[in-house]
Structures are given as structure tokens and as C-alpha cells.
Amino acid sequence: MKTRRAAKREATAPLTLIAETEPRSAASEAYRTLRTNIQFAGLDHPCRNIVVTSGTAGEGKTTSVANFGAVCAQAGSRVCLVDSDLRRPALHRLFGLANDGGLTKALVEGLPFAEVARPTHIPNLWVLPSGVLPPNPAELVGSRRMRELLEAASSSFDLIVCDSPPVIAVSDGVALAAQCDGVILVVRAGMVSHEVLRRVADQIEAVKGKILGVLLNSVDLSRDGYYYAYYRHYQAYNGGDQKP
């Protein structure tokens, strides 16, 4: 009989991503716009590894990581998503992968990145699951080995995207921000205050992290005139009735 912990590590069927199922939707276009903006932001110093985080839990961070990675892979880039949320990992479930080996094994045992990264059902897209949850997650993601792992991965992938825990809850995200070329903040509309966002930005900037942009999630198009107008314009331009 399998233990409950072992059952959680088993592979399951992957969940569908909007970047796959609705590539012409306004939401998919928003992820492509983010991809383009990051490419231009790194003209002088290309962003090869990025951390995606949020202020609090439940803002759609992991789903955003998966969809952003998918649109980058669809454009021909070799992309690896790293589940560096060593407290509540979720990327492996999104892609139907077993959560064994993974990041913690690579860091503790010094395994090569390519040996632990897993291909997904999307061409050009790999995932490095979290692996066994350690007692010292902040120390691991902020370690010299983590930096070396990311640097080594850049020789095999065009882009590394790290899924990190919320900044306000724990220090892991800030520690990882200091290791990466840039940070994307995911914000669920109406969920966090400007004060919380300012605290998040201050903590990232305190470790010399570079905030590349903010991804606004779950905008109510019926209430926000600007975004509703953008959606209607996009819908008309594409000649469809795609939902954002």
C-alpha cells in the first residue's frame, strides 16, 4: 500500500492551460505581451533566469508561471520552469509530473540540471519539480549552489522561470530575487493593498532585485473601463468572441 506522501509524488494527468486551449484569447495575448516586454527589457543584459512571485498566497502565481512558460516555448525558446516553492509546490501537478528527485535533490547532491529537469507535453518546455520538501527552504534557494545551478542551466535553456513563494509570507522569494536576473510580481486585482505591494517592492529592491513588471490577474472587465475597452478592441481585431 502506498503512503499518502508517496501518492502525492506520483504523476497525474496534466491540467489544461489557457495558452494551449485558447491561444487567441486576450489572456494568452497578455502573456505574449509580457514575453515581448521582458525581451526588450533585457536588450543590453538578457534576462536568462526570472523569478515569479506575489505578495500573498492565492494570487495565481503558479498558473501564471505555467502559461508564461508555455507562450515562451511556443515562440521557439527552450524554457525550463523551476518549482522553487519548497513549501507548497504545485507545478508538478499542473503538468502531471511526479514530484520526486527535483530541485532539492539537485542542490543537496550536486546533480546536473539536465539530469533532473523533466520534459512536458508542450514542445520546448521542461519542468524541474521541487522534490522532497526541506527543513530550510530559504537557505537552499539563497545558496551558492542555487546560483551555480541557475548559471549552469543557462547553457541548456534560453529561459529559466522560477516559481517562488509569496514575499510577505516567507523570505524565500526575496532570497531568490537576489539570485535571478529579474522579478515578475503577480497581483490578483482587488486582493492586496498598495501598501502591501510597496512592502513587496521594497524587500526585493533591498537585495538588489530587479522588478521587470507586474502581471495583473483576474481583472473584472465589466467594472474596469480601461481593460474592458482593451478587451473589446482585441476581440474585434481578431474577429472572434474569445474570453480573456
C-alpha positions in Angstrom: 0.0 0.0 0.0 1.3 3.4 -0.9 1.6 6.1 1.7 -0.2 9.4 1.3 3.1 11.2 0.8 4.1 8.8 -1.9 0.8 9.1 -3.6 1.3 12.9 -3.8 4.6 12.4 -5.6 3.0 10.2 -8.4 2.4 11.6 -11.8 -1.2 12.5 -12.8 -2.8 13.9 -15.9 -1.7 17.4 -16.8 -4.2 20.3 -16.5 -5.0 22.4 -19.5 -3.5 25.9 -19.8 -5.2 28.8 -21.5 -2.1 29.4 -23.6 -2.8 26.0 -25.1 -6.6 25.8 -25.2 -7.3 29.5 -26.1 -4.2 30.8 -27.9 -6.2 33.7 -29.5 -7.8 34.9 -26.2 -6.9 38.2 -24.6 -5.4 36.4 -21.7 -3.0 34.5 -23.9 -2.1 37.7 -25.7 -1.3 39.3 -22.3 1.2 36.6 -21.6 2.7 37.1 -25.1 2.9 40.9 -24.4 4.7 40.1 -21.1 7.2 37.9 -23.1 7.9 40.7 -25.5 8.3 43.3 -22.8 10.9 41.1 -21.0 12.8 40.6 -24.2 13.1 44.4 -24.7 13.9 44.9 -21.0 16.9 42.7 -21.5 18.4 44.1 -24.7 21.6 45.1 -23.0 21.7 42.3 -20.4 19.4 39.5 -21.4 17.2 38.0 -18.7 18.1 34.3 -18.7 16.6 33.5 -15.3 13.5 35.1 -13.8 11.6 34.6 -10.6 7.9 35.0 -10.4 6.4 35.8 -7.0 3.5 37.5 -5.4 2.7 39.4 -2.2 0.3 36.9 -0.7 -1.0 33.4 -1.4 -3.8 32.8 -3.9 -2.9 35.4 -6.5 -2.5 33.0 -9.4 1.3 32.9 -9.4 1.8 29.2 -10.4 -0.8 29.3 -13.1 0.9 32.4 -14.5 4.3 30.8 -14.4 2.9 27.8 -16.4 1.2 30.0 -19.1 4.1 32.4 -19.4 6.4 29.5 -19.9 4.1 28.0 -22.5 4.0 31.1 -24.6 7.7 31.5 -24.5 8.1 27.8 -25.6 5.6 28.3 -28.3 7.8 31.1 -29.7 10.7 28.6 -30.0 12.6 29.2 -26.8 13.9 26.3 -24.8 12.3 27.0 -21.4 12.5 25.4 -18.0 10.1 26.1 -15.2 11.7 25.6 -11.7 9.4 24.9 -8.8 11.4 26.8 -6.1 8.4 27.0 -3.9 9.8 24.5 -1.4 6.8 24.9 1.0 3.7 24.4 -1.2 4.9 23.2 -4.6 2.3 22.9 -7.4 4.0 23.0 -10.8 4.3 19.2 -11.0 0.5 18.8 -10.6 -0.2 21.3 -13.3 2.0 19.3 -15.8 1.1 15.8 -14.4 4.6 15.0 -13.3 5.8 13.0 -10.3 7.4 15.2 -7.6 10.5 13.1 -6.8 14.1 14.0 -7.3 13.8 17.6 -8.4 15.4 20.8 -7.2 16.2 19.7 -3.7 18.0 16.6 -4.9 20.0 18.7 -7.4 21.0 21.2 -4.7 21.8 18.6 -2.0 23.6 16.0 -4.1 25.0 18.4 -6.7 23.2 16.8 -9.7 23.4 18.4 -13.1 20.3 20.5 -14.0 19.7 18.5 -17.2 19.6 15.3 -15.2 16.6 16.3 -13.0 14.6 18.5 -15.4 11.6 16.8 -17.0 10.1 17.4 -20.5 6.4 18.3 -20.5 3.7 17.6 -23.2 4.4 21.1 -24.6 7.4 21.2 -27.1 10.4 23.2 -25.8 9.1 23.3 -22.2 10.6 21.5 -19.3 9.8 21.5 -15.5 12.1 21.0 -12.6 9.8 19.9 -9.7 10.6 20.9 -6.2 11.4 17.3 -4.9 11.3 16.5 -1.2 10.5 19.5 0.9 13.5 20.5 3.0 13.5 21.9 6.6 15.5 25.0 5.4 13.9 26.2 2.1 15.1 29.9 2.3 18.7 28.8 2.9 18.6 26.4 -0.1 17.2 28.8 -2.7 19.5 31.6 -1.5 22.6 29.4 -1.5 25.7 29.5 -3.7 24.6 26.1 -5.2 21.3 27.6 -6.3 23.2 30.4 -8.1 25.6 27.9 -9.7 22.6 25.6 -10.7 20.9 28.5 -12.5 24.1 29.6 -14.2 24.7 26.0 -15.5 21.1 25.7 -16.7 21.6 28.8 -18.9 23.8 26.7 -21.1 21.0 24.3 -21.9 17.9 26.6 -21.8 17.1 30.0 -23.2 15.0 30.9 -20.3 14.6 29.7 -16.7 11.4 30.7 -14.8 11.4 30.1 -11.1 8.1 29.8 -9.2 8.6 31.3 -5.7 6.6 31.5 -2.5 4.8 34.8 -1.7 7.2 37.5 -0.4 5.1 38.7 2.6 4.7 35.2 4.0 8.3 33.9 3.9 11.8 35.1 2.9 12.3 32.6 0.1 11.2 34.8 -2.7 13.5 37.7 -1.7 16.4 35.3 -1.4 15.7 34.0 -4.9 15.3 37.5 -6.3 18.9 38.2 -5.4 19.9 35.2 -7.5 18.0 35.9 -10.7 18.2 38.5 -13.5 14.7 39.9 -12.8 11.4 39.5 -10.9 7.8 39.4 -12.1 5.1 40.3 -9.5 1.7 38.6 -9.9 -1.1 40.6 -8.4 -4.8 39.5 -8.2 -6.9 42.5 -8.8 -8.6 43.8 -5.6 -6.8 41.4 -3.4 -3.8 43.3 -2.0 -3.4 46.9 -1.0 -0.9 49.4 -2.4 0.8 49.3 1.0 1.4 45.6 0.7 2.7 46.0 -2.9 5.1 48.7 -1.7 6.4 46.4 1.0 7.0 43.7 -1.5 8.8 46.0 -3.9 11.0 47.4 -1.0 12.0 43.9 0.1 13.0 42.9 -3.4 14.9 46.2 -4.1 16.7 45.8 -0.7 18.6 42.8 -2.1 19.2 44.5 -5.5 16.5 42.5 -7.2 15.2 44.0 -10.5 11.4 44.2 -10.8 10.7 43.6 -14.5 6.9 44.2 -14.3 3.6 43.4 -12.7 1.1 40.8 -14.0 -2.4 41.8 -13.0 -4.7 38.8 -12.6 -8.5 38.4 -12.5 -9.5 41.9 -13.7 -13.2 42.4 -13.7 -13.8 43.6 -17.2 -17.3 44.7 -16.5 -16.1 47.1 -13.8 -12.8 48.4 -15.2 -13.5 50.6 -18.2 -9.9 50.7 -19.4 -9.4 46.9 -19.5 -12.9 46.3 -20.9 -12.1 48.7 -23.8 -8.8 46.9 -24.4 -10.6 43.5 -24.4 -13.3 44.7 -26.8 -10.6 46.2 -29.2 -8.6 42.9 -29.1 -11.8 40.9 -29.7 -12.8 43.0 -32.7 -9.4 42.9 -34.2 -9.2 39.1 -34.0 -12.7 38.7 -35.3 -13.7 36.3 -32.6 -15.5 36.0 -29.3 -12.6 34.9 -27.2 -12.9 35.3 -23.4 -10.0 36.9 -21.6 
